[in-house]
Amino acid sequence: MKLETISLNILRHSLNHGTSSGVTKMELEKKNIFPATMKYIEDYCTKNGFEIINVSVEGNIYIYHLMKK
């Protein structure tokens, strides 16, 4: 089993993708923040066989929990 997280910070317009290998950081444009985030997550999950198992919100940060069996 493999677990990863993708967090979206609304105020900072940034996306962080955490894996066991490290964290990838991306800056996003304010007007396209949600479509860009959804496209990144959809493409990543489809390409790599992950499923979203939970989404949590902590203030202005959305955390997507991914799992691959």
Backbone atoms as SQL, in Angstrom:
CREATE TABLE atoms (id INTEGER PRIMARY KEY, chain TEXT, resi INTEGER, resn TEXT, atom TEXT, x REAL, y REAL, z REAL);
INSERT INTO atoms VALUES
  (1, 'A', 1, 'MET', 'N', 0.838, -1.163, 0.000),
  (2, 'A', 1, 'MET', 'CA', 0.000, 0.000, 0.000),
  (3, 'A', 1, 'MET', 'C', 0.896, 1.244, 0.000),
  (4, 'A', 2, 'LYS', 'N', 0.459, 2.277, -0.681),
  (5, 'A', 2, 'LYS', 'CA', 1.213, 3.519, -0.746),
  (6, 'A', 2, 'LYS', 'C', 0.266, 4.679, -0.432),
  (7, 'A', 3, 'LEU', 'N', 0.704, 5.603, 0.438),
  (8, 'A', 3, 'LEU', 'CA', -0.093, 6.762, 0.825),
  (9, 'A', 3, 'LEU', 'C', 0.614, 8.045, 0.425),
  (10, 'A', 4, 'GLU', 'N', -0.169, 9.020, -0.025),
  (11, 'A', 4, 'GLU', 'CA', 0.356, 10.330, -0.368),
  (12, 'A', 4, 'GLU', 'C', -0.683, 11.378, -0.001),
  (13, 'A', 5, 'THR', 'N', -0.261, 12.629, 0.136),
  (14, 'A', 5, 'THR', 'CA', -1.196, 13.721, 0.382),
  (15, 'A', 5, 'THR', 'C', -0.925, 14.862, -0.581),
  (16, 'A', 6, 'ILE', 'N', -1.987, 15.527, -0.954),
  (17, 'A', 6, 'ILE', 'CA', -1.892, 16.738, -1.757),
  (18, 'A', 6, 'ILE', 'C', -2.644, 17.807, -0.990),
  (19, 'A', 7, 'SER', 'N', -1.955, 18.891, -0.667),
  (20, 'A', 7, 'SER', 'CA', -2.605, 19.966, 0.075),
  (21, 'A', 7, 'SER', 'C', -2.654, 21.235, -0.758),
  (22, 'A', 8, 'LEU', 'N', -3.799, 21.893, -0.707),
  (23, 'A', 8, 'LEU', 'CA', -4.045, 23.125, -1.438),
  (24, 'A', 8, 'LEU', 'C', -4.227, 24.250, -0.432),
  (25, 'A', 9, 'ASN', 'N', -3.348, 25.239, -0.482),
  (26, 'A', 9, 'ASN', 'CA', -3.455, 26.405, 0.387),
  (27, 'A', 9, 'ASN', 'C', -4.106, 27.526, -0.413),
  (28, 'A', 10, 'ILE', 'N', -5.346, 27.850, -0.067),
  (29, 'A', 10, 'ILE', 'CA', -6.124, 28.837, -0.811),
  (30, 'A', 10, 'ILE', 'C', -5.491, 30.222, -0.731),
  (31, 'A', 11, 'LEU', 'N', -5.070, 30.650, 0.441),
  (32, 'A', 11, 'LEU', 'CA', -4.530, 32.001, 0.612),
  (33, 'A', 11, 'LEU', 'C', -3.176, 32.187, -0.055),
  (34, 'A', 12, 'ARG', 'N', -2.349, 31.167, -0.037),
  (35, 'A', 12, 'ARG', 'CA', -1.009, 31.272, -0.637),
  (36, 'A', 12, 'ARG', 'C', -0.973, 30.840, -2.099),
  (37, 'A', 13, 'HIS', 'N', -2.099, 30.344, -2.601),
  (38, 'A', 13, 'HIS', 'CA', -2.200, 29.881, -3.988),
  (39, 'A', 13, 'HIS', 'C', -1.115, 28.861, -4.301),
  (40, 'A', 14, 'SER', 'N', -0.995, 27.868, -3.414),
  (41, 'A', 14, 'SER', 'CA', 0.051, 26.866, -3.599),
  (42, 'A', 14, 'SER', 'C', -0.496, 25.458, -3.379),
  (43, 'A', 15, 'LEU', 'N', 0.171, 24.512, -4.011),
  (44, 'A', 15, 'LEU', 'CA', -0.170, 23.105, -3.892),
  (45, 'A', 15, 'LEU', 'C', 1.091, 22.364, -3.473),
  (46, 'A', 16, 'ASN', 'N', 0.986, 21.530, -2.457),
  (47, 'A', 16, 'ASN', 'CA', 2.102, 20.699, -2.002),
  (48, 'A', 16, 'ASN', 'C', 1.694, 19.236, -2.144),
  (49, 'A', 17, 'HIS', 'N', 2.568, 18.440, -2.759),
  (50, 'A', 17, 'HIS', 'CA', 2.308, 17.017, -2.948),
  (51, 'A', 17, 'HIS', 'C', 3.342, 16.242, -2.144),
  (52, 'A', 18, 'GLY', 'N', 2.885, 15.627, -1.062),
  (53, 'A', 18, 'GLY', 'CA', 3.783, 14.899, -0.177),
  (54, 'A', 18, 'GLY', 'C', 3.786, 13.409, -0.456),
  (55, 'A', 19, 'THR', 'N', 4.990, 12.867, -0.624),
  (56, 'A', 19, 'THR', 'CA', 5.170, 11.426, -0.834),
  (57, 'A', 19, 'THR', 'C', 6.256, 10.946, 0.131),
  (58, 'A', 20, 'SER', 'N', 6.524, 9.657, 0.121),
  (59, 'A', 20, 'SER', 'CA', 7.594, 9.127, 0.963),
  (60, 'A', 20, 'SER', 'C', 8.963, 9.598, 0.488),
  (61, 'A', 21, 'SER', 'N', 9.036, 10.084, -0.736),
  (62, 'A', 21, 'SER', 'CA', 10.305, 10.583, -1.294),
  (63, 'A', 21, 'SER', 'C', 10.561, 12.055, -1.006),
  (64, 'A', 22, 'GLY', 'N', 9.518, 12.797, -0.629),
  (65, 'A', 22, 'GLY', 'CA', 9.678, 14.225, -0.370),
  (66, 'A', 22, 'GLY', 'C', 8.425, 14.993, -0.731),
  (67, 'A', 23, 'VAL', 'N', 8.576, 16.308, -0.846),
  (68, 'A', 23, 'VAL', 'CA', 7.441, 17.181, -1.133),
  (69, 'A', 23, 'VAL', 'C', 7.716, 17.977, -2.405),
  (70, 'A', 24, 'THR', 'N', 6.730, 17.997, -3.296),
  (71, 'A', 24, 'THR', 'CA', 6.787, 18.811, -4.505),
  (72, 'A', 24, 'THR', 'C', 5.882, 20.007, -4.278),
  (73, 'A', 25, 'LYS', 'N', 6.400, 21.215, -4.527),
  (74, 'A', 25, 'LYS', 'CA', 5.624, 22.436, -4.321),
  (75, 'A', 25, 'LYS', 'C', 5.348, 23.113, -5.648),
  (76, 'A', 26, 'MET', 'N', 4.108, 23.619, -5.792),
  (77, 'A', 26, 'MET', 'CA', 3.712, 24.323, -7.007),
  (78, 'A', 26, 'MET', 'C', 2.984, 25.606, -6.637),
  (79, 'A', 27, 'GLU', 'N', 3.235, 26.670, -7.375),
  (80, 'A', 27, 'GLU', 'CA', 2.488, 27.913, -7.224),
  (81, 'A', 27, 'GLU', 'C', 1.369, 27.909, -8.262),
  (82, 'A', 28, 'LEU', 'N', 0.191, 28.387, -7.887),
  (83, 'A', 28, 'LEU', 'CA', -0.958, 28.395, -8.783),
  (84, 'A', 28, 'LEU', 'C', -1.478, 29.821, -8.976),
  (85, 'A', 29, 'GLU', 'N', -2.078, 30.078, -10.135),
  (86, 'A', 29, 'GLU', 'CA', -2.692, 31.370, -10.380),
  (87, 'A', 29, 'GLU', 'C', -3.988, 31.478, -9.588),
  (88, 'A', 30, 'LYS', 'N', -4.257, 32.653, -9.036),
  (89, 'A', 30, 'LYS', 'CA', -5.428, 32.853, -8.192),
  (90, 'A', 30, 'LYS', 'C', -6.736, 32.521, -8.911),
  (91, 'A', 31, 'LYS', 'N', -6.886, 32.965, -10.153),
  (92, 'A', 31, 'LYS', 'CA', -8.168, 32.772, -10.826),
  (93, 'A', 31, 'LYS', 'C', -8.405, 31.332, -11.276),
  (94, 'A', 32, 'ASN', 'N', -7.370, 30.532, -11.400),
  (95, 'A', 32, 'ASN', 'CA', -7.517, 29.142, -11.859),
  (96, 'A', 32, 'ASN', 'C', -7.163, 28.125, -10.787),
  (97, 'A', 33, 'ILE', 'N', -7.195, 28.511, -9.534),
  (98, 'A', 33, 'ILE', 'CA', -6.683, 27.642, -8.467),
  (99, 'A', 33, 'ILE', 'C', -7.454, 26.314, -8.367),
  (100, 'A', 34, 'PHE', 'N', -8.778, 26.351, -8.402),
  (101, 'A', 34, 'PHE', 'CA', -9.532, 25.105, -8.254),
  (102, 'A', 34, 'PHE', 'C', -9.474, 24.234, -9.510),
  (103, 'A', 35, 'PRO', 'N', -9.671, 24.779, -10.717),
  (104, 'A', 35, 'PRO', 'CA', -9.538, 23.916, -11.896),
  (105, 'A', 35, 'PRO', 'C', -8.133, 23.324, -12.038),
  (106, 'A', 36, 'ALA', 'N', -7.106, 24.114, -11.746),
  (107, 'A', 36, 'ALA', 'CA', -5.732, 23.611, -11.856),
  (108, 'A', 36, 'ALA', 'C', -5.479, 22.493, -10.846),
  (109, 'A', 37, 'THR', 'N', -6.000, 22.656, -9.639),
  (110, 'A', 37, 'THR', 'CA', -5.833, 21.630, -8.609),
  (111, 'A', 37, 'THR', 'C', -6.550, 20.341, -9.004),
  (112, 'A', 38, 'MET', 'N', -7.792, 20.454, -9.447),
  (113, 'A', 38, 'MET', 'CA', -8.554, 19.268, -9.835),
  (114, 'A', 38, 'MET', 'C', -7.891, 18.550, -11.008),
  (115, 'A', 39, 'LYS', 'N', -7.403, 19.300, -11.982),
  (116, 'A', 39, 'LYS', 'CA', -6.721, 18.687, -13.126),
  (117, 'A', 39, 'LYS', 'C', -5.467, 17.947, -12.673),
  (118, 'A', 40, 'TYR', 'N', -4.676, 18.554, -11.791),
  (119, 'A', 40, 'TYR', 'CA', -3.460, 17.914, -11.294),
  (120, 'A', 40, 'TYR', 'C', -3.805, 16.605, -10.587),
  (121, 'A', 41, 'ILE', 'N', -4.794, 16.644, -9.692),
  (122, 'A', 41, 'ILE', 'CA', -5.158, 15.449, -8.926),
  (123, 'A', 41, 'ILE', 'C', -5.734, 14.367, -9.839),
  (124, 'A', 42, 'GLU', 'N', -6.640, 14.746, -10.740),
  (125, 'A', 42, 'GLU', 'CA', -7.227, 13.762, -11.660),
  (126, 'A', 42, 'GLU', 'C', -6.160, 13.103, -12.527),
  (127, 'A', 43, 'ASP', 'N', -5.286, 13.912, -13.099),
  (128, 'A', 43, 'ASP', 'CA', -4.231, 13.376, -13.962),
  (129, 'A', 43, 'ASP', 'C', -3.286, 12.468, -13.181),
  (130, 'A', 44, 'TYR', 'N', -2.901, 12.895, -11.981),
  (131, 'A', 44, 'TYR', 'CA', -1.967, 12.111, -11.172),
  (132, 'A', 44, 'TYR', 'C', -2.591, 10.767, -10.770),
  (133, 'A', 45, 'CYS', 'N', -3.827, 10.802, -10.283),
  (134, 'A', 45, 'CYS', 'CA', -4.488, 9.567, -9.850),
  (135, 'A', 45, 'CYS', 'C', -4.693, 8.611, -11.018),
  (136, 'A', 46, 'THR', 'N', -5.121, 9.130, -12.156),
  (137, 'A', 46, 'THR', 'CA', -5.350, 8.289, -13.334),
  (138, 'A', 46, 'THR', 'C', -4.054, 7.656, -13.816),
  (139, 'A', 47, 'LYS', 'N', -3.005, 8.448, -13.898),
  (140, 'A', 47, 'LYS', 'CA', -1.717, 7.960, -14.406),
  (141, 'A', 47, 'LYS', 'C', -1.056, 6.955, -13.462),
  (142, 'A', 48, 'ASN', 'N', -1.210, 7.155, -12.157),
  (143, 'A', 48, 'ASN', 'CA', -0.469, 6.362, -11.175),
  (144, 'A', 48, 'ASN', 'C', -1.305, 5.377, -10.374),
  (145, 'A', 49, 'GLY', 'N', -2.605, 5.272, -10.648),
  (146, 'A', 49, 'GLY', 'CA', -3.444, 4.274, -9.986),
  (147, 'A', 49, 'GLY', 'C', -3.833, 4.602, -8.561),
  (148, 'A', 50, 'PHE', 'N', -3.862, 5.861, -8.188),
  (149, 'A', 50, 'PHE', 'CA', -4.263, 6.261, -6.838),
  (150, 'A', 50, 'PHE', 'C', -5.752, 6.540, -6.780),
  (151, 'A', 51, 'GLU', 'N', -6.312, 6.439, -5.577),
  (152, 'A', 51, 'GLU', 'CA', -7.690, 6.817, -5.298),
  (153, 'A', 51, 'GLU', 'C', -7.687, 7.824, -4.162),
  (154, 'A', 52, 'ILE', 'N', -8.617, 8.773, -4.205),
  (155, 'A', 52, 'ILE', 'CA', -8.787, 9.703, -3.091),
  (156, 'A', 52, 'ILE', 'C', -9.593, 8.973, -2.032),
  (157, 'A', 53, 'ILE', 'N', -9.021, 8.846, -0.823),
  (158, 'A', 53, 'ILE', 'CA', -9.741, 8.142, 0.235),
  (159, 'A', 53, 'ILE', 'C', -10.396, 9.102, 1.218),
  (160, 'A', 54, 'ASN', 'N', -9.935, 10.360, 1.239),
  (161, 'A', 54, 'ASN', 'CA', -10.516, 11.343, 2.156),
  (162, 'A', 54, 'ASN', 'C', -10.054, 12.738, 1.757),
  (163, 'A', 55, 'VAL', 'N', -10.884, 13.718, 2.055),
  (164, 'A', 55, 'VAL', 'CA', -10.515, 15.119, 1.899),
  (165, 'A', 55, 'VAL', 'C', -10.850, 15.802, 3.213),
  (166, 'A', 56, 'SER', 'N', -9.885, 16.503, 3.772),
  (167, 'A', 56, 'SER', 'CA', -10.136, 17.239, 5.009),
  (168, 'A', 56, 'SER', 'C', -9.809, 18.708, 4.778),
  (169, 'A', 57, 'VAL', 'N', -10.458, 19.560, 5.562),
  (170, 'A', 57, 'VAL', 'CA', -10.247, 21.000, 5.453),
  (171, 'A', 57, 'VAL', 'C', -9.809, 21.515, 6.813),
  (172, 'A', 58, 'GLU', 'N', -8.687, 22.221, 6.801),
  (173, 'A', 58, 'GLU', 'CA', -8.174, 22.835, 8.024),
  (174, 'A', 58, 'GLU', 'C', -7.969, 24.314, 7.737),
  (175, 'A', 59, 'GLY', 'N', -8.969, 25.120, 8.058),
  (176, 'A', 59, 'GLY', 'CA', -8.894, 26.546, 7.770),
  (177, 'A', 59, 'GLY', 'C', -8.926, 26.786, 6.275),
  (178, 'A', 60, 'ASN', 'N', -7.856, 27.345, 5.736),
  (179, 'A', 60, 'ASN', 'CA', -7.785, 27.636, 4.304),
  (180, 'A', 60, 'ASN', 'C', -6.999, 26.577, 3.529),
  (181, 'A', 61, 'ILE', 'N', -6.800, 25.405, 4.129),
  (182, 'A', 61, 'ILE', 'CA', -6.028, 24.341, 3.483),
  (183, 'A', 61, 'ILE', 'C', -6.908, 23.105, 3.284),
  (184, 'A', 62, 'TYR', 'N', -6.969, 22.658, 2.027),
  (185, 'A', 62, 'TYR', 'CA', -7.681, 21.424, 1.669),
  (186, 'A', 62, 'TYR', 'C', -6.626, 20.333, 1.536),
  (187, 'A', 63, 'ILE', 'N', -6.842, 19.210, 2.214),
  (188, 'A', 63, 'ILE', 'CA', -5.886, 18.107, 2.168),
  (189, 'A', 63, 'ILE', 'C', -6.559, 16.880, 1.554),
  (190, 'A', 64, 'TYR', 'N', -6.007, 16.442, 0.429),
  (191, 'A', 64, 'TYR', 'CA', -6.510, 15.262, -0.278),
  (192, 'A', 64, 'TYR', 'C', -5.608, 14.089, 0.088),
  (193, 'A', 65, 'HIS', 'N', -6.203, 13.040, 0.631),
  (194, 'A', 65, 'HIS', 'CA', -5.451, 11.839, 1.038),
  (195, 'A', 65, 'HIS', 'C', -5.611, 10.790, -0.065),
  (196, 'A', 66, 'LEU', 'N', -4.494, 10.332, -0.600),
  (197, 'A', 66, 'LEU', 'CA', -4.495, 9.374, -1.699),
  (198, 'A', 66, 'LEU', 'C', -3.944, 8.034, -1.244),
  (199, 'A', 67, 'MET', 'N', -4.466, 6.955, -1.846),
  (200, 'A', 67, 'MET', 'CA', -3.988, 5.621, -1.519),
  (201, 'A', 67, 'MET', 'C', -3.907, 4.784, -2.787),
  (202, 'A', 68, 'LYS', 'N', -2.864, 3.959, -2.841),
  (203, 'A', 68, 'LYS', 'CA', -2.680, 3.003, -3.934),
  (204, 'A', 68, 'LYS', 'C', -2.437, 1.650, -3.312),
  (205, 'A', 69, 'LYS', 'N', -3.224, 0.654, -3.702),
  (206, 'A', 69, 'LYS', 'CA', -3.061, -0.685, -3.150),
  (207, 'A', 69, 'LYS', 'C', -2.124, -1.493, -3.995);
